[in-house]
Amino acid sequence: MSLVCGCPCPILECVYCLGCARWAWKKCLYTAGHESENWGFATASEFEPVPRICRYILAVYEFDIRNPLWAPPGGYGIDPDMVVLKKDYDENQGKVSPYMIYIDKDNKEIFLLISGLNLAKESDYLLLLDDKLGQTKFDGGYVHNGLLKAAQWVFENECEVLKELVEKYEDYTLTFAGHSLGAGVVTLLTMLVVKNRDRIGNIERKRIKCFAIAPARCVSLNLAVRYADVINSVVLQDDFMPRTSVALEVLFKSLFCFPCILCGTCIKETCTLQEHMLQDPRRLYAPGRLYHVIVRKPFGVGRISPVVKTAVPVDGRFEHMVLSCHVLSDHSIALMEREFTNALDTLKEKDRVMDIPPQQRMERSSSIAVEHSEEHKAALAKAAALEVPEAYSPSEYGTFRNVPEDTPPIGSSRRRENWDELAGRLFETDESGQMVLKTNWY
């Protein structure tokens, strides 16, 4: 017992207990969507694909699409005749979890869907554990090594199939979607496709979309923000996977003591300054534009009408683990499908009650795309202002270039060179008419 100035009151112990109680209180408040409280509200039209995509991902787990064993009420909504291919673990040689390519004619989309972690498959664990801090660089940032290798394997094996489909269905969107492990793979697969669009029939960037359902943290902050016009992450309230910054190797080796890992991570994150998080180029994050679905009150004491928040945040990108009994259950794709369906029904009901005319709804859908574009530009500018490493703006064509380390961030007065200017500075024509590198190019 501490004695201060002769007083028997244990002041130091009281201060310590009050500090711990305040910390625990703040952490518990995160369960009510504290992270996304300043985000905007998603609309029914932009959230509409999410429950449907969850059902499509669930269908990848089926051995026979025509005779499903685990279909939710109403089925998966998949036409078995439009399944282009479906590969299981044996066909994938353990390089990636099962996936399927599907043509959705009703919504004019070409889907590549990848399932999540199978607890009974060693290859899935090896894929997740194949990573070390700062091990792999990609497009000016850092990515998860194992997930990138899986994405490269899928890309090399299926790019010809995707190219044929893209050329056949000229007005269709090419959509990649996955859950958990599969979400990380499709994130990096989408980035590979964006950077190698010439191998997929020169598809326009605006025709490429990705929905990462409960993704692992797999890309550095600069990549997470730069690809937010293409990649969308969807998280159910307290899900641990998009939040944990613990090395997955440590996490899965310590599942028997998950509460210890959870509390240890919470304490570590509390003691880490926000500036250090943002300026660490190797720290990985959940990718793209974020959708946060909130269905419970603080401390999980009761349910609320589902709320869907969305933003392209720079700071506050699911950086803190939460103290909740739902951190594991909220990662279930089956539970997500039900909760996301309820959330979409709620959004549609609000639209119906407001009695918005069809023409106004169409105009609203068009304005959402413009708002998202402006929000994306603002996020890029904020990332540069916060000195996030390698945070720079997209070119006028909507693609991102690898730039030298000394390239100034957004807002700099120095003008970026286009390709013709760069080529003119680096190369010259010799007497035979061949292009050669200048000796004094630097």
C-alpha positions in Angstrom: 0.0 0.0 0.0 1.3 3.4 -1.0 1.7 6.2 1.6 1.9 9.7 0.3 2.4 12.6 2.9 1.4 10.2 5.7 -2.0 9.5 4.0 -3.0 5.8 4.1 -4.9 6.2 0.8 -3.3 4.1 -2.0 -3.1 7.1 -4.4 -0.8 5.5 -7.0 -2.9 2.4 -7.2 -6.1 4.4 -7.6 -4.6 6.5 -10.4 -3.4 3.3 -12.1 -6.8 1.6 -11.8 -8.6 4.7 -13.0 -6.2 4.9 -16.0 -6.9 1.2 -16.8 -10.7 1.7 -16.4 -10.6 4.7 -18.8 -8.6 2.7 -21.4 -11.0 -0.2 -21.1 -14.0 2.1 -21.4 -12.7 3.7 -24.6 -11.9 0.3 -26.1 -15.4 -0.9 -25.3 -16.9 2.1 -27.0 -15.3 1.1 -30.3 -17.8 -1.7 -30.4 -20.5 0.8 -31.2 -18.8 2.0 -34.4 -16.6 4.7 -32.8 -14.1 4.5 -35.6 -16.6 5.3 -38.3 -18.7 7.8 -36.4 -17.6 10.7 -38.6 -18.0 8.8 -41.8 -20.8 9.4 -44.3 -23.8 7.1 -44.7 -23.9 4.6 -47.5 -26.9 4.5 -49.8 -28.9 1.5 -50.9 -27.7 1.7 -54.5 -24.0 1.6 -53.6 -24.4 -1.1 -50.9 -26.7 -3.3 -53.1 -24.0 -5.6 -54.5 -22.6 -6.6 -51.1 -25.1 -9.2 -49.8 -25.4 -10.7 -53.3 -21.6 -11.0 -53.5 -21.5 -12.7 -50.1 -23.9 -15.3 -51.4 -21.8 -15.8 -54.5 -18.7 -16.3 -52.3 -20.6 -18.8 -50.1 -21.4 -20.8 -53.4 -17.6 -21.3 -53.9 -17.7 -23.6 -50.9 -20.2 -26.0 -52.5 -18.9 -29.1 -54.2 -21.9 -29.1 -56.6 -23.6 -25.8 -57.4 -26.6 -27.7 -58.9 -27.2 -29.6 -55.6 -26.1 -27.1 -52.9 -25.8 -28.3 -49.3 -25.5 -25.1 -47.4 -27.5 -22.6 -49.4 -29.1 -19.7 -47.4 -32.9 -19.1 -47.6 -33.6 -18.1 -51.2 -30.5 -19.9 -52.5 -27.3 -18.3 -53.8 -28.9 -16.7 -56.8 -26.4 -18.3 -59.2 -27.2 -19.8 -62.6 -25.1 -23.0 -62.7 -24.9 -22.7 -66.5 -23.0 -19.4 -66.2 -20.2 -20.8 -64.1 -17.2 -20.6 -66.4 -14.9 -22.6 -64.1 -14.5 -23.7 -60.5 -11.3 -24.9 -59.0 -10.7 -26.7 -55.7 -7.6 -27.3 -53.6 -6.3 -30.1 -55.7 -6.5 -28.2 -59.0 -4.9 -25.1 -57.3 -2.0 -27.2 -56.0 -2.3 -25.6 -52.6 -1.3 -22.2 -54.1 -4.6 -20.5 -53.3 -8.0 -21.4 -51.8 -10.9 -22.5 -54.1 -12.2 -20.0 -56.6 -14.8 -19.6 -59.3 -15.4 -17.5 -62.4 -19.0 -16.6 -62.9 -21.0 -14.5 -65.4 -23.8 -12.5 -63.9 -25.9 -11.5 -66.9 -28.6 -9.9 -64.8 -26.1 -7.3 -63.4 -23.6 -7.4 -66.3 -20.7 -8.5 -64.2 -17.8 -11.0 -64.7 -16.9 -12.3 -61.3 -13.8 -14.0 -59.9 -14.7 -15.2 -56.4 -12.2 -16.7 -53.9 -13.2 -18.4 -50.7 -11.8 -17.8 -47.2 -9.6 -19.6 -44.8 -10.3 -23.3 -44.4 -9.3 -24.3 -40.9 -8.6 -27.9 -42.0 -6.2 -26.9 -44.8 -2.5 -26.5 -44.0 -1.9 -24.7 -47.3 -4.2 -21.8 -46.2 -2.2 -21.4 -43.0 1.1 -21.5 -44.9 -0.2 -18.8 -47.3 -1.2 -16.5 -44.5 2.0 -17.0 -42.5 4.2 -16.4 -45.5 5.0 -12.8 -44.6 7.5 -10.7 -42.6 7.4 -7.0 -41.9 8.5 -5.1 -44.9 9.3 -8.2 -46.9 7.6 -7.4 -50.2 7.4 -4.1 -52.1 4.8 -3.6 -54.8 3.9 -0.4 -56.8 5.8 1.9 -54.4 4.3 0.3 -51.3 4.4 -2.8 -49.2 2.1 -5.8 -49.4 1.6 -9.2 -47.8 4.1 -11.6 -49.4 2.0 -14.8 -49.3 -1.2 -13.2 -50.6 0.7 -11.5 -53.4 2.2 -14.9 -54.5 -1.3 -16.4 -54.5 -2.7 -13.5 -56.5 0.2 -13.9 -59.0 -0.6 -17.6 -59.4 -4.3 -16.9 -60.1 -3.4 -14.1 -62.5 -1.0 -16.2 -64.6 -3.4 -19.1 -64.8 -6.6 -17.2 -65.5 -5.6 -14.0 -67.3 -6.3 -15.6 -70.8 -9.8 -16.7 -69.6 -10.5 -13.2 -68.2 -9.3 -11.6 -71.4 -11.7 -13.7 -73.5 -14.6 -12.8 -71.2 -13.8 -9.1 -71.1 -13.6 -9.0 -74.9 -16.8 -11.1 -75.3 -18.8 -9.0 -72.8 -17.7 -5.5 -73.7 -20.0 -3.6 -71.4 -19.6 -5.9 -68.4 -17.7 -5.0 -65.2 -14.8 -7.2 -64.1 -15.4 -7.8 -60.4 -13.1 -9.6 -57.9 -14.5 -10.6 -54.6 -13.4 -12.8 -51.7 -13.7 -13.3 -47.9 -10.9 -13.2 -45.3 -8.0 -15.0 -46.9 -9.7 -14.7 -50.3 -10.3 -11.0 -49.7 -6.6 -10.4 -49.4 -5.9 -12.4 -52.5 -8.5 -10.6 -54.6 -7.2 -7.2 -53.3 -3.7 -7.9 -54.7 -5.1 -9.6 -57.8 -7.1 -6.5 -58.6 -3.9 -4.4 -58.2 -2.1 -6.8 -60.6 -4.9 -6.5 -63.1 -4.9 -2.7 -62.9 -1.1 -2.6 -63.5 -1.3 -5.2 -66.4 -4.6 -4.2 -68.1 -2.9 -4.9 -71.5 -3.1 -8.6 -70.6 -6.8 -8.4 -69.9 -7.9 -6.9 -73.2 -6.9 -3.3 -72.3 -9.9 -3.1 -70.0 -10.7 0.4 -68.7 -9.9 1.0 -65.0 -13.4 2.1 -64.4 -14.7 -1.3 -65.4 -12.6 -3.0 -62.7 -14.0 -3.4 -59.2 -13.1 -5.4 -56.0 -15.1 -6.2 -52.9 -12.9 -7.5 -50.1 -15.2 -8.9 -47.4 -13.5 -8.9 -43.9 -10.0 -8.6 -45.4 -6.7 -9.2 -43.7 -4.4 -6.2 -43.5 -2.5 -6.7 -46.7 -1.4 -3.3 -48.2 0.5 -0.3 -46.9 -1.4 2.9 -46.4 -0.3 4.6 -49.6 -1.6 1.7 -51.6 -4.8 1.4 -49.5 -5.7 5.0 -50.4 -4.4 5.1 -54.0 -6.6 2.1 -55.0 -9.7 3.3 -53.2 -11.4 4.1 -56.5 -11.3 0.4 -57.4 -11.2 -1.6 -54.1 -13.9 -1.7 -51.5 -13.5 -3.3 -48.1 -16.6 -4.4 -46.1 -16.4 -5.0 -42.3 -19.1 -6.2 -39.9 -18.9 -4.3 -36.7 -16.2 -5.8 -34.4 -14.5 -8.2 -36.8 -10.9 -8.7 -35.7 -9.2 -9.5 -39.0 -9.2 -6.1 -40.6 -8.0 -4.6 -37.3 -5.2 -6.8 -36.0 -1.7 -5.6 -36.7 -0.3 -8.6 -35.0 1.8 -10.8 -37.3 -0.5 -13.5 -38.5 2.1 -16.1 -37.6 1.9 -15.0 -33.9 -1.9 -14.8 -34.1 -2.5 -18.3 -35.4 0.1 -19.9 -33.2 -1.6 -18.3 -30.2 -5.3 -19.0 -30.9 -5.5 -21.0 -27.7 -4.8 -17.7 -25.9 -6.6 -15.2 -28.1 -7.8 -13.0 -25.2 -4.1 -12.5 -24.3 -3.2 -11.5 -27.8 -6.2 -9.2 -28.0 -5.4 -7.3 -24.8 -1.7 -7.2 -25.6 -2.4 -5.7 -29.0 -4.8 -3.2 -27.6 -2.2 -1.9 -25.0 0.5 -1.7 -27.7 -1.7 0.3 -30.1 -2.8 2.6 -27.3 0.9 3.5 -26.6 1.8 4.0 -30.2 1.5 7.6 -31.5 -0.7 8.2 -34.5 2.1 9.9 -36.3 4.3 6.9 -36.0 1.6 4.6 -37.4 1.0 6.9 -40.4 4.6 7.4 -41.3 5.6 3.7 -41.0 5.7 2.6 -44.7 5.7 -1.1 -43.8 2.6 -1.0 -41.7 -0.3 -2.9 -43.4 -3.9 -1.8 -43.5 -7.3 -2.9 -44.8 -7.5 -1.8 -48.4 -9.5 0.7 -50.4 -12.8 2.4 -49.6 -14.2 1.1 -46.3 -17.8 0.1 -45.5 -18.6 -0.4 -41.8 -21.9 -2.2 -40.9 -23.0 -1.5 -37.4 -25.7 -3.7 -35.9 -25.3 -3.6 -32.1 -25.3 -1.0 -29.3 -22.1 -0.3 -27.2 -20.9 -3.3 -25.2 -23.1 -5.6 -27.3 -26.1 -5.1 -24.9 -28.7 -5.0 -27.7 -29.3 -4.6 -31.4 -30.0 -1.5 -33.3 -31.4 -0.8 -36.8 -28.4 -1.6 -39.1 -26.3 1.4 -40.1 -23.8 1.4 -43.0 -21.0 4.0 -42.9 -18.5 4.6 -45.7 -15.4 6.7 -46.3 -11.8 6.7 -47.7 -10.1 7.4 -44.4 -6.4 8.0 -44.0 -6.1 8.0 -40.2 -8.5 5.8 -38.2 -8.5 3.0 -40.8 -9.5 0.2 -38.4 -6.2 0.7 -36.5 -7.3 -0.5 -33.1 -8.5 -3.8 -31.8 -11.7 -3.7 -29.8 -12.7 -5.5 -26.6 -15.8 -7.4 -27.7 -17.2 -11.0 -27.5 -18.1 -10.7 -31.1 -14.6 -10.2 -32.6 -14.6 -13.8 -33.9 -18.3 -14.3 -34.8 -18.4 -11.1 -36.8 -15.9 -12.7 -39.2 -18.3 -15.4 -40.3 -19.3 -15.0 -43.9 -22.6 -16.7 -43.2 -23.4 -14.2 -40.5 -22.3 -11.3 -42.7 -24.6 -12.4 -45.5 -27.6 -12.2 -43.1 -26.5 -8.9 -41.5 -25.7 -7.3 -44.8 -29.1 -8.4 -46.2 -30.9 -6.9 -43.3 -28.8 -3.7 -43.7 -29.7 -3.4 -47.3 -33.4 -4.0 -46.6 -33.3 -1.2 -44.0 -31.7 1.2 -46.5 -34.3 0.3 -49.1 -37.1 0.8 -46.6 -35.8 4.3 -45.8 -35.8 5.1 -49.5 -39.4 3.8 -49.8 -40.6 5.8 -46.8 -39.0 8.9 -48.2 -40.8 8.2 -51.5 -37.9 9.3 -53.7 -39.0 9.5 -57.4 -37.2 7.0 -59.7 -35.6 9.9 -61.7 -34.2 11.4 -58.6 -32.8 8.0 -57.5 -31.0 7.7 -60.9 -29.6 11.2 -60.5 -28.5 10.4 -56.9 -26.7 7.3 -58.2 -24.8 9.4 -60.7 -23.8 11.9 -58.0 -22.5 9.2 -55.7 -19.8 8.3 -58.2 -18.8 12.0 -58.4 -18.8 12.3 -54.6 -16.7 9.1 -54.3 -14.2 10.5 -56.8 -13.9 13.8 -54.9 -13.5 12.0 -51.6 -10.8 9.8 -53.1 -8.9 12.9 -54.2 -9.3 14.5 -50.8 -7.9 11.3 -49.1 -4.9 11.4 -51.4 -4.3 15.0 -50.6 -4.6 14.3 -46.8 -2.2 11.4 -47.1 0.4 13.7 -48.7 -0.3 16.4 -46.1 0.3 13.9 -43.3 3.5 12.8 -45.0 2.4 9.3 -45.6 5.3 7.6 -47.5 4.8 7.4 -51.3 1.4 9.1 -51.2 0.9 10.8 -54.6 -2.0 11.7 -56.8 -3.3 9.7 -59.8 -2.5 10.8 -63.4 -5.2 12.4 -65.5 -6.0 9.0 -67.0 -6.8 7.5 -63.6 -3.8 5.2 -63.4 -1.0 5.4 -60.9 2.7 5.5 -61.8 5.8 4.4 -60.0 7.7 7.6 -59.3 11.2 8.3 -57.9 11.5 8.7 -54.2 12.3 12.5 -54.6 9.0 13.1 -56.4 7.2 15.9 -54.5 3.8 15.1 -52.9 0.4 16.6 -53.8 0.4 20.3 -53.7 4.0 20.7 -54.8 4.8 23.4 -57.4 7.1 21.0 -59.3 5.2 19.7 -62.4 5.4 16.0 -63.1 6.7 14.9 -66.5 4.6 12.9 -68.9 6.1 9.9 -70.7 7.1 11.9 -73.8 9.0 14.4 -71.7 10.7 11.7 -69.7 11.7 9.7 -72.8 13.1 12.9 -74.4 15.2 13.5 -71.3 16.6 10.0 -71.0 17.0 8.9 -74.7 18.5 10.3 -77.9 18.7 9.1 -81.5 22.1 7.9 -82.8 23.4 8.0 -86.4 21.7 4.8 -87.3 18.3 6.1 -86.1 18.3 3.8 -82.9 17.1 5.2 -79.6 20.0 5.1 -77.0 20.3 6.2 -73.4 21.9 9.6 -73.0 25.2 9.5 -71.2 24.3 12.7 -69.3 20.7 11.9 -68.6 21.1 12.6 -65.0 
